[in-house]
Amino acid sequence: MKTPLLLTGGTGFMGQLLVQALGREVPEQAIVCVTRSADGHEQLRALHPQLTFVMGDTAIASSWDAALIQYQPETVMHLVQLRQVPTLLASLQRAQLTPRLIIIGTTGVYSRYNQYSQEYREAEAGLQRYGGAYCLFRPTMIYGSPRDKNLHKLIRFCDRYGGFPVFGSGQSLLQPVHAGDLAQALLTAYLNPDITGGYDLSGGSVVSFLELLALVEKLLQKPVRPLKIPYNLGVWSATLLESVLGRRSPVRREQILRLQEDKAYSHDAATAAFGYQPRSLEAGLTEEVELLRASGLIKPSGKT
């Protein structure tokens, strides 16, 4: 049996897609999944025959220490939080191990407003100093599953209310990446150890926020009206809501600020390095709308 692959985030929607791909391509590979609870274990067992589960929290050093010492993996795939990378690196140093690392980061590292961007930059700097091989993928906004917190919710909101709030001009650019394309990139990286370094992974289409709503309108086959809200009013309202409701606020000031930033990033380096070819946004959203209709979460085509 091969040395186990240590995987975090396996029960998340991205993790499930990856485990499914690994089960298809390398069913003989032993995989150790570190999870905080038993939720989702049975679903994963159905996707790959060689799974072992270890209970732990990868935000805590002791969980890494125990898993690394027990299994001594050749590869660690960390899909959870880029901010946890310093904890992982410290545990690897204590264990005197240098497995290959495959890490999911975020293009949020480039943001002027993201409250975690400095921590992301520090985590990336730590990876650059790491003594072993690593591959870092920075996806843009991920969509394509009922468990995503982005376009899935936007589509359902548009279907229910026939519109969506637009703060400011609505001309800021987006380049969402489908979860299936990201899972395929992770599988490719795992199967090809010569893929190293950092890569931005964006989707196949660049659209403005208004163009995104127009595309949702086309796919839902019903009107979706942009509900324009002045930028300053949006920032003021979000700030007020946060001061009153705290974490329960439905919208945060930072979200409004970040909506004004372009979030389109070239994936040319990934295409050149390992043939990365993401699907278009229209193709991905067509699949997502069909999934939502099949599950009864949005109305049949053209109905209000």
C-alpha positions in Angstrom: 0.0 0.0 0.0 1.2 3.5 -0.8 2.2 5.9 1.9 -1.1 7.7 2.9 -2.2 11.0 1.5 -3.2 13.3 4.3 -6.2 15.4 3.4 -8.0 18.2 5.2 -11.4 19.6 4.1 -12.5 16.3 2.7 -16.1 16.7 3.9 -16.4 20.1 2.3 -18.0 20.5 -1.1 -14.6 20.9 -2.8 -13.2 18.0 -0.8 -16.0 15.7 -1.8 -15.3 16.4 -5.5 -11.6 15.8 -5.0 -12.2 12.5 -3.1 -14.5 11.4 -5.9 -11.8 12.2 -8.5 -9.2 10.3 -6.5 -11.5 7.3 -6.2 -11.8 7.3 -9.9 -8.2 7.7 -10.8 -6.2 6.2 -7.9 -8.6 3.9 -5.9 -5.6 2.0 -4.4 -4.3 5.2 -2.8 -4.8 5.3 1.0 -6.2 8.6 2.2 -6.3 9.9 5.7 -8.9 12.6 6.2 -8.6 14.9 9.2 -12.1 16.1 10.2 -13.7 17.9 13.1 -16.8 15.7 13.2 -18.2 12.5 11.7 -20.6 14.4 9.5 -20.1 13.4 5.9 -18.0 10.3 6.6 -20.4 7.8 5.0 -20.8 9.9 1.9 -17.0 10.0 1.4 -16.6 6.3 2.0 -18.9 5.7 -1.0 -16.6 7.7 -3.1 -13.2 6.1 -2.3 -12.4 2.6 -1.0 -9.3 3.5 1.0 -10.3 6.1 3.4 -9.3 6.5 7.1 -10.7 9.2 9.3 -8.9 11.0 12.1 -10.7 13.4 14.4 -9.0 16.7 14.8 -9.0 20.4 14.3 -6.4 21.7 11.8 -6.4 25.1 13.4 -4.8 23.4 16.5 -1.1 22.3 16.4 -1.7 19.1 18.4 -4.1 17.8 15.7 -1.4 18.2 13.0 1.3 16.8 15.4 -0.7 13.6 16.0 -1.6 13.0 12.4 1.9 13.7 11.0 3.7 11.5 13.5 1.3 8.6 13.1 1.0 8.5 9.3 4.2 10.4 8.0 2.5 11.2 4.7 4.4 11.8 1.5 1.8 14.4 0.4 -0.5 16.7 2.4 -3.4 18.3 0.6 -4.8 21.2 2.7 -8.1 22.5 1.4 -9.4 24.3 4.5 -7.8 27.6 5.4 -4.7 29.2 4.1 -4.4 30.9 7.5 -3.7 27.5 9.0 -0.5 27.0 6.9 1.9 28.5 9.6 0.5 25.9 12.1 1.0 23.1 9.6 4.6 24.3 8.8 5.5 24.5 12.5 4.2 20.9 13.1 6.2 19.6 10.1 9.3 21.2 11.5 8.7 19.6 14.9 8.1 16.2 13.2 11.2 16.7 10.9 9.1 15.9 7.8 9.0 17.5 4.4 6.1 16.0 2.5 4.9 17.6 -0.7 2.2 20.2 0.1 -0.8 21.0 -2.1 -2.6 24.0 -0.6 -5.8 25.9 -1.5 -5.3 29.6 -1.0 -7.3 32.5 -2.4 -7.0 35.4 -4.7 -8.3 37.3 -1.7 -4.6 37.7 -0.9 -4.5 40.5 -3.5 -7.4 42.5 -1.9 -6.9 45.9 -0.3 -9.9 45.3 2.0 -9.9 41.6 3.0 -9.4 41.5 6.7 -7.3 38.4 6.3 -5.2 39.4 3.4 -2.1 40.1 5.6 -2.4 36.6 7.1 -2.7 35.2 3.6 0.5 36.9 2.5 2.3 35.7 5.6 1.2 32.1 5.0 2.4 32.3 1.4 5.7 33.7 2.5 6.0 30.7 4.9 5.4 28.3 2.0 8.2 30.0 0.0 10.6 29.3 2.8 9.4 25.7 3.2 12.2 23.1 2.7 10.0 20.7 0.7 8.0 20.9 -2.6 4.7 22.7 -2.6 1.9 23.7 -5.0 -0.4 26.6 -4.1 -3.6 27.2 -5.9 -5.4 30.6 -5.5 -9.0 30.2 -6.8 -11.3 33.1 -7.4 -14.9 32.9 -6.2 -15.9 29.2 -6.2 -19.3 28.1 -7.4 -21.0 25.0 -8.7 -22.5 23.2 -5.7 -25.6 23.7 -3.4 -23.0 24.1 -0.6 -21.3 27.1 -2.1 -22.0 30.4 -0.4 -21.8 32.6 -3.5 -23.6 32.1 -6.9 -25.9 29.4 -5.6 -27.4 31.9 -3.1 -27.5 34.6 -5.7 -29.4 32.5 -8.2 -32.0 31.5 -5.5 -32.4 35.1 -4.4 -32.9 36.2 -8.0 -35.4 33.4 -8.7 -37.4 34.3 -5.5 -37.4 38.1 -5.7 -36.8 38.9 -9.3 -33.9 41.2 -8.6 -30.6 41.6 -6.7 -29.0 44.6 -4.9 -26.1 46.3 -6.8 -23.9 48.5 -4.7 -22.3 51.2 -6.9 -21.9 51.0 -10.6 -22.0 47.2 -10.9 -19.1 47.3 -13.4 -16.5 45.6 -11.2 -15.2 42.5 -12.8 -15.7 38.9 -11.6 -14.2 35.6 -12.9 -15.8 32.8 -10.8 -14.3 29.3 -11.0 -16.3 26.1 -11.1 -15.7 23.7 -8.2 -15.3 20.8 -10.7 -12.5 22.6 -12.5 -10.7 23.3 -9.3 -11.1 19.6 -8.2 -9.6 18.6 -11.6 -6.6 20.9 -11.1 -6.0 19.5 -7.6 -6.1 15.9 -9.0 -3.7 16.9 -11.8 -1.3 18.4 -9.3 -1.4 15.4 -7.1 -0.7 13.0 -10.0 2.1 15.2 -11.3 4.8 16.0 -8.6 6.7 18.3 -11.0 3.9 20.9 -10.7 5.2 23.3 -8.1 4.8 26.9 -7.1 1.8 29.2 -7.0 -1.0 29.5 -9.6 -4.1 31.7 -9.8 -7.1 29.6 -10.8 -9.9 31.6 -12.3 -12.9 30.7 -14.4 -13.3 30.7 -18.2 -15.2 34.0 -18.3 -14.7 37.6 -17.1 -18.0 39.4 -16.5 -19.1 42.6 -14.7 -21.6 42.1 -11.9 -24.4 43.5 -14.1 -23.4 41.1 -16.8 -23.6 38.3 -14.3 -27.2 39.3 -13.4 -28.1 39.4 -17.1 -26.7 35.9 -17.5 -28.8 34.6 -14.5 -31.8 36.3 -16.0 -31.2 34.5 -19.3 -30.8 31.1 -17.6 -33.8 31.5 -15.3 -35.9 32.8 -18.3 -37.5 35.4 -16.1 -36.7 39.1 -15.3 -33.9 39.8 -12.9 -33.7 43.5 -12.1 -30.6 45.2 -10.7 -31.6 47.0 -7.6 -29.1 49.8 -7.6 -28.0 51.2 -4.3 -25.5 54.2 -4.1 -22.1 53.0 -2.9 -21.8 55.4 0.0 -25.3 54.5 1.2 -24.4 50.9 1.1 -21.2 51.3 3.1 -23.0 53.5 5.7 -25.9 51.0 6.0 -23.5 48.0 6.3 -21.4 49.8 8.9 -24.6 50.6 10.9 -25.9 47.0 10.7 -22.6 45.6 11.9 -22.5 48.0 14.8 -25.9 46.9 15.9 -26.0 43.2 14.9 -22.3 42.2 15.0 -21.7 38.9 13.3 -25.5 38.5 12.7 -25.5 41.3 10.2 -26.7 40.1 6.8 -24.1 42.3 5.0 -20.7 43.6 6.1 -18.9 46.8 5.3 -16.0 44.8 3.9 -18.3 43.0 1.5 -19.5 46.3 0.1 -15.9 47.6 -0.2 -14.7 44.4 -1.9 -17.6 44.6 -4.4 -15.9 47.6 -5.9 -12.7 45.7 -6.6 -12.1 43.8 -9.8 -11.7 40.1 -9.1 -10.5 38.9 -12.5 -7.1 37.2 -12.6 -5.3 35.5 -15.4 -4.9 31.7 -15.3 -2.4 31.6 -18.2 0.4 30.3 -16.0 -1.7 27.3 -14.9 -2.7 26.7 -18.5 1.0 26.7 -19.6 2.1 24.6 -16.7 -0.5 21.8 -16.7 -3.1 22.5 -19.3 -5.7 24.1 -17.1 -8.8 24.9 -19.1 -11.8 26.1 -17.0 -15.3 26.0 -18.4 -17.2 29.2 -19.3 -19.4 30.9 -16.7 -22.4 30.3 -18.9 -21.7 26.6 -19.1 -21.1 26.3 -15.3 -24.2 28.3 -14.4 -26.3 26.3 -16.8 -25.4 23.2 -14.9 -26.0 24.9 -11.5 -29.5 26.2 -12.6 -30.4 22.7 -13.8 -29.2 21.3 -10.5 -31.3 23.8 -8.5 -34.4 23.0 -10.6 -33.9 19.3 -10.3 -33.7 19.6 -6.5 -36.8 21.9 -6.3 -34.8 24.8 -4.9 -35.9 27.2 -7.7 -39.0 27.2 -9.8 -39.4 25.5 -13.2 -38.2 27.4 -16.3 -40.0 30.7 -16.9 -42.4 30.5 -13.9 -42.7 33.4 -11.4 
